[in-house]
Amino acid sequence: MAQAAPPAQTELQAKQSVPFWRDIRILGVFAQIGFIILVILIFRVLGTNFASNVNKLGESQFICRDGTFSYLCAYDFMSSEAGFDISDTLLDYVNTDSYWFAFYNGILNSLRVGLMALVLTTFVGLFVGIARLSNNWLLNKIALAYIELFRNTPLLLQLFFIYFTVILAFPDIKEALQPMGMPIFLANRGLSIPSPQFTSSAAVWIAFLIMAVIQFQVVWIILGRREEKTGRSSNRWAWGIIAFLLVAGIGWFVAGAVSNTQGLLTPKASRIQKLDDLEKLMLQRTGLDFLGDLETLPEEEIEAAALKLCVLRDSASETNLTRQLRAAGIPYTVRRFDRIDKATAAYNEGECEAFAAAKSILASERSTLENPSAHLIVDVREQPIVWNVPVLEGLNIAGGSRLRPEFTALLIGLTLFYGASLAEIVRAGILSVGKGQSEAARALGLNESQRLRLIVLPQALKVIIPPLIGVYLSLMKDTSLGIAIGFPDMYMVSFTTMNQSGRALQLMVLMMLVYLTISLVFSVILNWYNERAKLVER
């Protein structure tokens, strides 16, 4: 007779028979407790080390303004006079400003170059990523060579090459390069480009622009409802843009017509009653019948006949007037002043024939002259926005926006380096979209541009955006490499402040907080956009 098998052990009995040092549940609890103790010990060591280093620094690091000691006064020194210059700032800064204001300018410089590089990197990465998949052999290989070159060399080395070998190798100001004769000057002092400048009538035009945006939305909604009713496409984009441009164009002419704030202060003896009289004055001085014949005269005669102007430095009045003088072919020379009283004094002493400024300024300054009734304020037409065009004047370039060599090198370096990384991300995102989607788009008669814009790229975003966040964050933090080529970003300003004040700890904490804030803001915005861009799958 066969012997019966022993009863099977229940699961509870099996668990009870396992020793606690082999029980995975108990080991897991012990592991978590041990990890928490380890974390506490690490923080305790770091805190003890921090307190010890603070004590070594001494109480002088935390002196309040009244001479007492308190950790709460760690940043009181930032209100002191900075005592150093910053070569490139968005806000007016002098070395007598506080450390706080210097640090703030450093933050603005970091954000300026970082945000501009983000925009340029996005365009470069998108274009090169698409070119990498092009059927054109030459375009494909150029994109591949660019990616491999810039992805596999250090960013710092690229910055050195761009700054020392390329930008500083440009000619001097007198021989500055002008690509295709455009008002763009490339020199070893940086890049000078035209920049828009707002006049007093810009507020009226901006109001019309707001109306134009509303008009665009109204046209978009109306045509959209018609499409729903009729089922026929009505080309909402084209009609919306036409409506926007129509309102904006009307606003441009209205703003210029209703605004009358710019003027030119001239002696009545000059017989300049209106701006058009300047042409007659130049013809009398040169003895010519047409201003177009000025080129036939020697440069000395042209300089002698040129209209001598006094203006306030970087004012919209100068840009507005000189634009009209250039359009009329009237030669002129400009003396720029930082203060109104100095410009008025120069005009009163005869150093210039006319003083260009806002009418309100000219009226108040005319009253200070010895004989106010002997001077006339001539109306000068204005537009809401005028282009401040750089012009070569002697050994310098006047007007326009000037991008210093350090800023230009850092901007180009960040754009090229991270543009290569983004190009590979874009390529991977496009390849993640199934071939059937492209085949279906071609079957519907869509061209390549429509296929990419309407079918491929919207689906590729779910793959592109997550690594794109990392690229953007790294780019913003790598603006600190600007110190290697002398760009005054937040890190360089902080480093200078450390050397002068001896407060390294406080500045390091400030920089960490700023970079942390920038990273968190970018992460929140891009993650929110990532959620919005995700395709809803059934």
C-alpha positions in Angstrom: 0.0 0.0 0.0 1.4 3.4 -1.1 2.4 5.7 1.8 0.4 9.0 1.9 2.3 12.3 1.2 2.8 14.7 4.1 0.3 17.6 4.1 1.6 20.7 2.2 2.9 23.6 4.3 0.6 26.6 4.3 1.9 30.0 3.1 1.6 31.4 6.7 3.6 28.5 8.1 6.3 29.0 5.4 6.7 32.6 6.3 6.8 31.9 10.0 9.6 29.4 9.4 11.9 32.0 7.7 14.4 33.6 10.1 14.0 37.4 10.4 17.5 38.0 9.0 16.3 36.4 5.8 12.8 37.8 5.7 12.7 40.4 2.8 10.0 42.4 4.6 12.0 42.9 7.7 15.2 43.5 5.8 13.4 46.2 3.8 12.3 48.0 7.0 15.8 47.9 8.4 17.2 49.2 5.1 14.8 52.2 5.1 15.7 52.9 8.7 19.4 52.7 7.9 19.0 55.0 4.9 17.2 57.6 7.0 19.9 57.5 9.7 22.6 57.8 7.0 20.9 60.9 5.5 20.6 62.5 9.0 24.3 61.8 9.6 25.3 63.3 6.3 23.2 66.5 6.9 24.7 66.6 10.4 28.2 66.4 9.1 27.5 69.1 6.4 25.9 71.3 9.0 28.8 70.9 11.4 31.2 71.6 8.6 29.3 74.7 7.6 29.1 76.0 11.1 32.8 75.4 11.6 33.7 77.2 8.4 31.4 80.1 9.3 33.2 80.4 12.7 36.6 80.4 10.8 35.4 83.2 8.6 34.8 85.2 11.8 32.2 87.6 12.9 33.4 90.2 10.4 31.4 88.4 7.7 28.1 89.1 9.5 28.6 92.7 10.8 25.4 94.8 10.8 25.4 98.4 9.9 25.3 99.4 13.5 28.4 97.4 14.2 26.7 94.5 15.9 27.0 90.8 15.0 24.1 88.8 13.5 23.7 86.2 10.9 20.7 88.2 9.6 23.1 90.9 8.5 25.0 88.6 6.1 24.0 90.7 3.1 24.2 94.1 4.5 27.5 94.6 2.7 25.6 94.4 -0.7 24.3 97.9 -0.1 27.8 99.3 -0.1 29.4 101.0 -3.1 30.6 98.4 -5.7 33.6 100.3 -6.8 34.1 98.4 -10.1 32.9 99.0 -13.7 30.8 96.7 -15.8 31.6 96.9 -19.5 28.2 95.8 -20.8 24.9 96.5 -19.0 21.3 96.9 -19.9 20.7 99.5 -17.2 22.8 102.6 -16.7 25.4 101.6 -14.2 28.4 103.5 -12.6 31.0 102.2 -10.2 29.4 104.1 -7.3 26.3 102.0 -7.4 25.7 99.3 -4.9 26.7 95.6 -5.0 23.1 94.8 -5.3 22.7 96.8 -8.5 25.8 95.4 -10.0 24.6 91.9 -9.2 21.2 92.7 -10.7 22.9 93.9 -13.9 24.8 90.6 -14.0 21.6 88.6 -13.8 20.1 90.7 -16.6 23.2 90.0 -18.8 22.9 86.3 -18.1 19.2 86.3 -19.0 19.8 88.4 -22.1 22.4 86.2 -23.6 20.6 83.0 -22.4 17.2 83.8 -23.8 18.5 85.1 -27.1 20.6 81.9 -27.4 17.5 79.8 -26.6 15.6 81.3 -29.5 18.4 81.0 -31.9 19.2 77.4 -30.7 15.6 76.4 -31.4 15.7 77.6 -35.0 19.2 76.2 -35.7 18.3 72.8 -34.1 15.0 72.5 -35.9 16.5 73.4 -39.3 19.6 71.2 -38.9 17.5 68.3 -37.5 15.2 68.4 -40.6 18.2 68.9 -42.9 19.8 65.8 -41.4 16.9 63.7 -42.8 16.9 65.5 -46.2 17.2 63.5 -49.4 19.6 66.1 -50.7 23.0 64.4 -50.2 25.0 67.7 -49.8 22.6 69.2 -47.3 22.5 66.0 -45.4 26.3 65.7 -45.1 26.7 69.4 -44.2 24.2 68.9 -41.4 26.0 65.8 -40.2 29.4 67.5 -40.3 28.1 70.4 -38.2 26.5 68.1 -35.6 29.6 65.9 -35.2 32.0 68.9 -35.0 30.1 70.9 -32.4 28.8 68.0 -30.3 32.2 66.4 -30.0 34.3 69.4 -29.0 34.1 71.2 -25.6 32.0 74.3 -25.4 34.8 76.3 -23.7 37.2 75.5 -26.5 34.6 76.7 -29.1 34.2 79.9 -27.1 38.0 80.6 -27.2 38.1 79.8 -30.9 35.1 82.1 -31.8 36.3 85.0 -29.6 40.1 85.0 -30.2 40.3 83.6 -33.7 37.2 84.9 -35.3 35.8 88.0 -33.7 39.0 89.7 -32.5 40.5 89.0 -36.0 37.9 91.3 -37.6 39.4 94.6 -38.9 39.4 97.9 -37.0 36.5 100.3 -36.9 37.8 102.3 -39.9 37.8 99.2 -42.0 34.7 97.5 -40.6 33.0 95.0 -42.8 29.6 95.7 -44.2 28.0 92.5 -45.6 26.4 93.3 -49.0 26.5 97.0 -48.2 23.9 96.6 -45.5 23.9 98.9 -42.4 25.7 96.2 -40.4 29.3 96.7 -39.2 31.6 93.9 -38.2 34.7 95.0 -36.4 36.9 93.8 -33.6 34.9 96.0 -31.2 31.8 94.0 -31.9 28.8 93.9 -34.1 26.7 97.0 -34.8 23.2 96.5 -36.2 20.1 98.7 -36.7 17.7 98.8 -33.8 14.1 100.1 -33.5 13.5 103.1 -31.4 10.2 104.3 -30.1 9.1 108.0 -30.4 6.4 109.7 -28.4 3.7 108.7 -31.0 4.4 105.0 -30.4 1.8 104.9 -27.7 -1.0 105.8 -30.2 0.3 103.1 -32.6 0.5 100.5 -29.9 -3.2 101.2 -29.2 -4.0 100.5 -32.8 -1.9 97.3 -32.7 -4.1 96.1 -29.8 -7.2 96.9 -31.9 -5.6 95.0 -34.8 -5.1 91.9 -32.7 -8.7 92.1 -31.6 -9.7 92.5 -35.3 -7.7 89.4 -36.2 -9.5 87.4 -33.5 -12.9 88.6 -34.6 -12.2 87.7 -38.3 -10.8 84.3 -37.2 -14.0 83.5 -35.2 -16.4 84.8 -37.8 -14.7 82.8 -40.6 -14.5 79.7 -38.3 -18.2 79.8 -37.7 -18.8 80.1 -41.5 -16.6 77.1 -42.1 -18.7 75.0 -39.6 -21.9 76.0 -41.4 -20.8 75.6 -45.0 -18.0 73.0 -44.6 -15.8 75.0 -46.9 -12.4 76.4 -46.1 -12.3 80.2 -46.0 -8.5 80.7 -45.5 -8.8 82.3 -42.0 -5.0 83.0 -41.8 -4.9 85.1 -44.9 -8.0 87.2 -44.1 -6.9 87.6 -40.5 -3.5 88.9 -41.4 -5.0 91.3 -44.0 -7.3 92.7 -41.3 -4.4 93.0 -38.9 -2.2 94.8 -41.4 -5.0 97.1 -42.4 -5.7 98.4 -38.9 -2.0 98.5 -38.0 -1.3 100.5 -41.2 -4.1 103.0 -40.5 -2.8 103.4 -37.0 0.7 104.1 -38.3 -0.4 107.1 -40.4 -2.8 108.3 -37.7 -0.1 108.2 -35.0 2.3 110.2 -37.2 -0.3 112.7 -38.1 -1.7 113.5 -34.6 1.7 113.6 -32.9 3.7 116.8 -33.0 6.3 116.6 -30.2 9.6 116.7 -32.0 11.3 120.0 -32.9 14.5 121.7 -34.0 15.7 124.8 -32.3 17.4 127.2 -34.8 18.3 130.9 -34.9 15.7 133.1 -36.8 18.7 134.5 -38.7 19.2 131.2 -40.4 15.8 131.6 -42.1 14.9 128.0 -41.5 11.1 128.2 -41.1 10.4 124.5 -41.8 12.5 121.4 -42.3 12.3 121.6 -46.1 14.3 124.9 -45.9 17.4 122.9 -45.0 17.6 121.7 -48.6 17.7 125.3 -49.8 20.3 126.2 -47.2 22.6 123.4 -48.4 22.2 124.4 -52.1 23.1 128.0 -51.2 26.2 126.9 -49.3 27.4 124.5 -51.9 26.4 126.6 -55.0 24.8 123.5 -56.5 21.4 123.1 -58.3 20.7 119.7 -56.9 21.8 117.9 -53.7 22.4 114.8 -55.8 25.5 116.6 -57.2 27.2 116.7 -53.8 29.3 113.7 -54.8 31.1 115.9 -57.2 32.5 118.1 -54.4 35.6 117.4 -52.4 35.0 116.0 -48.9 36.4 119.2 -47.3 33.7 121.3 -49.0 31.0 118.9 -48.0 32.1 118.9 -44.4 32.3 122.7 -44.3 28.7 122.9 -45.7 27.3 120.2 -43.5 24.5 121.1 -41.0 25.9 121.1 -37.4 23.5 119.5 -34.9 23.5 119.2 -31.2 21.5 116.3 -29.7 21.1 114.3 -26.6 23.0 111.0 -26.7 20.8 108.0 -27.8 17.7 110.1 -28.0 14.8 109.3 -30.4 15.0 112.9 -31.6 18.4 112.3 -33.1 17.3 109.1 -34.8 14.1 110.7 -36.2 15.8 113.8 -37.6 18.9 112.2 -39.0 16.8 109.6 -40.8 15.0 112.4 -42.6 18.2 114.2 -43.4 19.7 111.1 -44.9 16.6 110.5 -47.0 16.8 114.1 -48.3 20.6 113.8 -49.0 21.5 116.6 -46.6 25.0 116.3 -45.1 25.3 116.8 -41.4 27.5 116.4 -38.4 26.4 115.6 -34.9 27.6 116.5 -31.5 26.2 114.4 -28.7 25.8 115.3 -25.1 24.8 113.4 -22.0 23.1 116.4 -20.4 20.5 118.9 -21.7 22.3 122.0 -20.2 25.6 121.1 -21.9 23.8 120.8 -25.3 22.0 124.1 -24.8 25.3 125.8 -23.8 27.0 124.4 -27.0 24.1 125.7 -29.1 24.2 129.1 -27.4 28.0 129.4 -28.0 27.5 128.7 -31.7 29.2 125.2 -31.7 26.1 123.9 -33.6 23.5 125.5 -35.8 20.5 123.6 -34.5 19.4 121.7 -31.4 17.2 118.6 -32.0 15.0 117.4 -29.1 11.4 117.2 -27.9 9.5 120.4 -28.2 8.9 120.6 -24.4 12.6 120.4 -23.8 13.4 123.0 -26.5 10.8 125.4 -25.1 12.2 125.3 -21.6 15.8 125.6 -22.8 15.0 128.5 -25.2 13.7 130.5 -22.2 17.2 130.2 -20.7 18.9 131.9 -23.7 19.9 135.5 -23.6 17.4 136.5 -26.3 14.7 133.7 -26.6 12.7 135.6 -29.2 15.7 135.3 -31.6 15.3 131.6 -31.8 12.6 129.5 -33.5 11.4 125.9 -32.9 10.8 124.2 -36.2 8.4 121.2 -36.4 9.9 117.8 -37.2 7.7 115.1 -38.5 7.9 111.8 -36.7 6.9 108.1 -37.0 5.9 105.8 -34.2 9.0 103.7 -34.6 12.3 104.8 -36.3 15.2 102.7 -37.1 18.4 103.7 -35.3 20.9 102.9 -38.1 24.6 102.7 -37.3 26.8 105.1 -39.1 30.6 105.3 -39.4 31.7 108.6 -37.9 35.4 109.1 -37.8 37.0 106.4 -35.6 33.8 105.2 -34.1 30.4 103.9 -35.1 27.4 106.0 -33.9 23.8 104.8 -33.6 22.3 101.3 -33.7 22.7 98.5 -31.2 26.2 97.4 -30.5 26.8 93.8 -29.5 30.2 93.7 -27.7 32.7 91.0 -28.8 32.3 89.0 -25.6 28.5 89.0 -25.8 28.6 88.0 -29.5 31.1 85.2 -29.0 29.1 83.7 -26.1 25.9 84.0 -28.0 27.3 82.3 -31.1 29.1 79.6 -29.1 26.0 78.7 -27.0 23.8 78.7 -30.2 26.1 76.4 -32.2 26.9 74.0 -29.4 23.4 73.4 -28.2 21.9 73.8 -31.7 23.9 70.6 -32.6 22.4 68.7 -29.6 18.9 69.9 -30.3 19.3 68.9 -34.0 19.8 65.2 -32.9 16.8 65.4 -30.6 14.6 66.8 -33.5 15.9 64.0 -35.8 15.0 61.4 -33.2 11.6 62.9 -32.7 10.8 62.9 -36.5 12.1 59.3 -36.8 9.8 58.2 -34.0 6.7 59.0 -36.1 5.6 56.0 -38.1 6.3 56.0 -41.8 2.6 55.3 -42.4 1.8 58.8 -41.2 4.0 60.3 -43.9 2.7 58.0 -46.6 -0.9 58.9 -45.6 0.0 62.6 -45.8 1.5 62.2 -49.3 -1.5 60.2 -50.4 -3.7 63.1 -49.3 -1.7 65.4 -51.6 0.2 67.3 -48.9 3.5 68.8 -49.9 6.7 68.2 -47.8 6.2 71.5 -45.9 2.6 70.6 -45.0 3.6 67.1 -44.1 6.2 68.2 -41.6 4.1 71.1 -40.2 0.8 69.4 -39.9 1.5 65.7 -39.5 5.0 64.8 -38.4 6.2 67.6 -36.1 3.0 67.7 -33.9 3.4 64.0 -33.2 7.2 64.3 -32.8 6.8 66.8 -30.0 6.0 64.2 -27.4 9.5 62.8 -28.0 11.3 66.1 -28.5 10.1 68.1 -25.5 11.4 66.0 -22.6 15.1 66.1 -23.7 14.6 69.7 -24.9 14.0 70.7 -21.3 17.4 69.4 -20.4 19.1 71.3 -23.3 17.5 74.6 -22.3 18.4 74.2 -18.7 22.0 73.3 -19.5 22.2 76.3 -21.9 21.1 78.8 -19.3 23.6 77.5 -16.7 26.4 77.5 -19.2 26.1 81.2 -19.6 28.5 81.2 -16.7 31.3 80.2 -19.1 31.2 83.8 -20.3 33.7 84.7 -17.6 36.4 82.8 -19.6 36.2 85.5 -22.4 35.4 88.5 -20.1 31.6 88.7 -20.5 30.1 90.3 -17.4 27.4 87.8 -16.5 26.1 87.1 -13.0 29.0 84.8 -12.2 31.7 87.3 -13.3 30.1 90.1 -11.3 29.7 87.8 -8.3 33.4 86.7 -8.6 34.5 90.4 -8.7 32.3 91.1 -5.7 33.9 88.2 -3.8 37.4 89.5 -4.4 36.5 93.0 -3.2 34.3 92.2 -0.3 35.7 88.8 0.9 32.2 87.4 1.2 32.4 84.2 -0.9 29.8 82.3 1.1 27.0 84.8 0.6 27.7 85.2 -3.1 27.8 81.5 -3.7 24.4 81.1 -1.9 23.0 83.9 -4.1 24.2 82.4 -7.3 22.8 78.9 -6.4 19.4 80.4 -5.6 19.3 82.4 -8.9 20.3 79.3 -11.0 17.9 77.2 -9.0 15.1 79.7 -9.7 15.8 79.8 -13.4 15.9 76.0 -13.6 12.6 75.6 -11.7 10.8 78.3 -13.8 12.0 76.7 -17.1 11.0 73.2 -15.8 7.5 74.3 -14.8 6.8 76.2 -18.1 8.2 73.4 -20.4 6.6 70.6 -18.4 3.3 72.4 -18.6 3.7 72.8 -22.4 4.7 69.2 -22.6 1.4 68.2 -21.0 -0.5 70.4 -23.4 1.4 69.1 -26.4 0.8 65.4 -25.6 -1.5 63.6 -28.0 -4.6 62.2 -26.4 -4.6 58.5 -27.2 -7.6 56.3 -27.1 
